């Protein structure tokens, strides 16, 4: 069956299509404005007007959804990140424009405070720098409510606070947003592979880390406990992040729960592939498509990838 291309195709067990892919997008203030992300060649931060145009292009490639990450004006950052739930904030305005201009495209919003806090943590901190779980959950509920009110199809709490899925689900139900889905970053690791993203999202984290609330990369049993909690609290989809270094966790999660399971192929994975390709050490197209197939083979139903748009074009033969 490996003898010829036709029989290899007939026997292929895993197939990646545009339906599997979600493109993360960075949005900035301004008009007709784009900023290159130095550590992620080919990735740009876009003002809302250019973001909408890019979203239309992605929808034309068959991409079902985009994941929105705001890069707000640093002047709006505060200790408590209150700009996160401003109904006229950057993310909320971007959601409204995306749903107006490309109504069939799913819009997923990031629910976390780190773009809006002066300290860059995903939550509200005390005088010692410790993230306060329950105080943060109350703020995340406000943020998720504002996203749903703006028209987000799916809110994605990426903070890893305990209890936030249940609190957000209850608040959305109370507000009448019964169909707003929750994509829970259920097994999000305190990984070094996020470095280029933090360049792209202009974080204030500095030399601090998030190891007090994100998962230890050495653990997988803990991932199953975290996923179980989020499912019990009302998550519609669970996610493992990062991607390729954690495929054993993806497989365990899928086998254990059978839930819709997403994977985030993070910025560090993108940067490594792009840098190796730029140096002529890898065939970029072949390596990217193979990596996506590996993620899907491990059990992923959806993949957030900075290569999503390019991969969709490659898959249709462009």
C-alpha positions in Angstrom: 0.0 0.0 0.0 3.0 2.3 0.2 4.1 1.5 -3.3 2.3 4.3 -5.2 0.8 7.7 -4.3 -2.8 6.6 -5.0 -2.6 3.7 -2.6 -0.9 5.8 0.1 -3.7 8.3 -0.2 -6.3 5.5 0.1 -4.7 4.2 3.2 -4.0 7.5 4.9 -5.5 7.6 8.4 -5.2 11.3 9.3 -6.1 14.2 7.0 -5.7 17.9 7.7 -8.1 20.3 6.1 -8.9 24.0 6.4 -11.8 23.0 8.7 -9.2 22.0 11.3 -7.4 25.4 11.4 -7.8 28.6 13.4 -5.7 31.7 12.8 -4.6 33.8 15.7 -4.6 37.5 14.9 -3.0 40.5 16.8 -5.1 43.7 16.7 -3.7 47.2 17.5 -5.1 50.7 17.6 -5.1 53.0 14.6 -6.1 52.9 11.0 -4.3 51.4 8.0 -1.6 50.3 10.4 0.5 47.2 10.5 3.5 46.3 12.6 5.8 43.3 11.9 6.6 40.9 14.8 10.4 40.6 14.6 10.5 37.1 16.2 7.7 35.8 14.0 8.6 36.4 10.4 5.4 36.9 8.3 3.2 37.7 11.3 1.9 41.3 11.8 -0.1 43.3 14.3 -3.0 44.9 12.4 -5.4 47.8 13.0 -9.0 46.9 12.9 -9.6 47.9 9.3 -6.7 45.7 8.1 -7.7 42.9 10.5 -11.2 42.8 8.9 -9.7 42.6 5.5 -7.3 39.8 6.6 -10.3 37.9 8.2 -12.2 38.1 4.9 -9.2 36.6 3.1 -8.9 33.8 5.7 -12.6 33.0 5.4 -12.2 32.8 1.6 -9.5 30.1 2.2 -12.0 28.1 4.3 -10.7 28.9 7.7 -13.7 28.6 10.1 -12.6 30.9 12.9 -10.0 33.4 14.1 -8.6 33.9 17.6 -8.3 37.5 18.6 -5.4 38.9 20.7 -5.5 42.6 21.4 -2.3 44.7 21.8 -3.7 47.8 23.6 -2.2 51.2 24.0 0.2 50.9 27.0 -1.4 54.0 28.4 -4.5 52.0 29.1 -2.7 49.5 31.3 -3.4 49.5 35.0 -2.7 47.3 38.0 -6.1 45.6 37.8 -6.4 45.5 34.0 -9.8 47.2 34.0 -9.5 48.1 30.3 -10.1 44.4 29.7 -13.9 44.8 30.2 -14.3 48.3 28.6 -17.3 47.8 26.3 -15.5 50.1 23.8 -12.1 48.6 24.3 -9.9 47.4 21.4 -11.0 43.7 21.5 -14.7 44.6 21.8 -14.6 47.0 18.8 -12.7 44.4 16.8 -15.3 41.8 17.5 -18.1 44.0 16.4 -16.4 44.9 13.2 -15.5 41.3 12.4 -19.0 40.1 13.0 -20.4 42.9 10.8 -18.0 42.4 7.9 -17.5 38.7 8.0 -20.5 37.3 9.7 -19.9 33.7 8.9 -16.4 33.6 10.4 -16.2 32.4 14.0 -14.6 34.9 16.4 -12.8 33.6 19.5 -11.7 36.0 22.1 -8.9 35.7 24.6 -10.1 36.1 28.2 -7.1 37.0 30.3 -5.8 40.2 31.9 -2.1 40.1 30.9 -2.4 42.5 27.9 -4.0 45.0 30.2 -2.0 44.9 33.4 1.1 46.9 34.1 2.8 43.9 35.5 1.9 41.5 32.7 0.4 38.7 34.8 -2.9 37.1 33.8 -4.5 38.2 37.0 -4.7 40.8 39.8 -1.8 40.7 42.2 -1.2 41.5 45.8 1.7 43.6 47.3 4.0 40.6 47.1 3.3 39.9 43.4 1.1 36.8 44.0 -1.8 36.4 41.7 -5.1 36.5 43.6 -7.2 33.7 42.1 -10.8 34.6 43.3 -10.3 38.4 42.7 -9.1 37.6 39.2 -12.0 35.3 38.5 -14.4 38.2 39.2 -12.5 40.4 36.7 -12.4 37.6 34.1 -16.2 37.3 34.3 -16.6 41.0 33.5 -14.2 40.6 30.6 -16.0 37.5 29.2 -19.4 39.3 29.6 -18.1 42.3 27.6 -16.9 40.0 24.8 -20.2 38.1 24.6 -22.1 41.4 24.5 -19.9 42.6 21.6 -20.8 39.4 19.6 -18.0 37.0 20.3 -19.0 33.4 19.3 -16.6 31.8 21.7 -14.7 33.1 24.7 -11.4 31.4 25.6 -10.2 31.9 29.2 -6.4 31.4 28.9 -5.5 32.5 32.4 -5.6 29.1 34.3 -7.3 30.5 37.4 -9.3 27.9 39.3 -13.0 28.1 39.0 -13.2 30.6 36.2 -15.0 28.3 33.7 -18.0 27.8 36.1 -18.1 31.5 37.0 -18.1 32.6 33.3 -20.6 30.0 32.3 -23.0 31.1 35.0 -22.6 34.8 34.1 -23.2 34.1 30.4 -26.3 32.2 31.2 -27.5 35.0 33.4 -27.0 37.5 30.6 -28.9 35.3 28.1 -25.7 34.4 26.1 -26.7 30.7 26.2 -25.0 29.9 22.9 -21.7 31.6 23.6 -19.2 28.8 23.7 -16.3 28.4 26.1 -13.0 27.2 24.9 -11.0 26.5 28.0 -7.3 26.6 28.1 -7.4 23.6 30.4 -3.9 22.3 30.2 -1.8 25.4 29.6 1.8 24.9 30.6 4.3 27.5 31.9 6.3 27.0 28.8 9.4 28.8 27.3 7.8 28.4 23.9 5.6 31.5 24.4 8.5 33.9 24.0 7.8 35.2 20.5 4.1 35.6 21.3 5.0 37.9 24.2 7.0 39.9 21.8 3.9 40.0 19.5 1.5 40.9 22.3 3.8 43.5 23.9 3.5 42.1 27.4 4.8 43.9 30.6 5.8 40.6 32.2 9.5 41.3 32.0 11.6 38.6 33.8 8.7 37.4 35.9 7.0 34.1 35.1 3.6 32.4 35.4 4.6 29.2 37.1 2.3 29.8 40.1 -0.8 29.3 38.1 0.2 27.7 34.7 1.2 24.0 34.7 4.6 22.5 35.3 5.9 21.1 31.9 6.9 17.9 33.7 3.3 16.9 34.6 0.6 15.0 32.7 -1.6 13.5 35.5 -2.2 17.1 36.6 -3.5 17.9 33.1 -6.2 15.3 33.4 -7.3 16.8 36.7 -7.4 20.3 35.3 -9.3 19.2 32.2 -11.9 17.3 34.3 -12.5 20.4 36.4 -13.1 22.6 33.4 -15.5 20.0 31.8 -17.5 19.8 35.0 -17.8 23.6 35.1 -19.2 23.8 31.6 -16.4 24.1 29.1 -17.5 23.3 25.5 -14.0 22.7 24.2 -10.8 22.0 26.1 -7.3 22.9 24.9 -3.7 21.8 25.4 -1.0 24.4 25.0 1.7 24.3 23.6 1.4 21.8 20.7 4.1 19.5 19.5 6.1 19.1 22.8 2.8 18.1 24.5 1.2 15.6 22.1 1.3 12.8 24.8 -0.9 15.0 26.9 -3.3 15.6 23.9 -3.6 11.9 23.4 -4.3 11.3 27.1 -6.9 14.0 27.2 -8.7 12.8 24.1 -8.7 9.2 25.2 -9.9 10.0 28.8 -12.7 12.5 28.0 -13.6 12.3 24.3 -14.3 16.0 24.4 -13.7 18.4 21.5 -10.0 19.0 22.0 -8.0 21.9 20.6 -4.3 22.4 20.4 -2.4 25.7 20.2 0.7 25.4 18.0 2.4 28.3 19.8 4.7 31.1 18.6 7.9 29.3 19.6 6.9 26.4 17.4 6.2 28.8 14.6 9.4 30.7 15.1 11.5 27.5 15.0 9.9 26.3 11.8 10.2 29.7 10.1 13.8 30.2 11.2 14.9 26.8 10.0 13.1 27.3 6.7 14.7 30.7 6.2 18.1 29.1 6.7 17.3 26.4 4.2 17.4 23.7 6.8 13.8 22.6 6.4 11.2 22.5 3.6 8.8 24.9 5.2 5.6 23.7 3.6 6.4 20.0 4.2 7.5 20.6 7.8 4.4 22.7 8.6 1.9 20.3 7.1 3.6 17.3 8.8 3.5 19.1 12.1 -0.2 19.8 11.7 -0.9 16.2 10.8 1.0 15.0 13.9 -1.1 17.3 16.1 -4.3 16.0 14.5 -3.1 12.4 14.7 -2.6 12.8 18.5 -6.3 13.6 18.9 -6.8 17.3 18.1 -10.1 18.4 16.6 -8.9 22.0 16.0 -5.5 23.6 15.8 -4.7 27.2 16.5 -1.6 28.0 14.4 0.1 31.0 13.1 0.5 29.0 9.9 -3.3 28.4 9.5 -3.8 30.7 6.6 -0.7 29.6 4.7 -1.5 26.0 5.4 -5.0 26.3 4.1 -3.7 27.8 0.9 -1.1 25.0 0.5 -3.8 22.4 1.1 -5.9 23.7 -1.7 -2.9 23.7 -4.0 -2.0 27.5 -4.0 
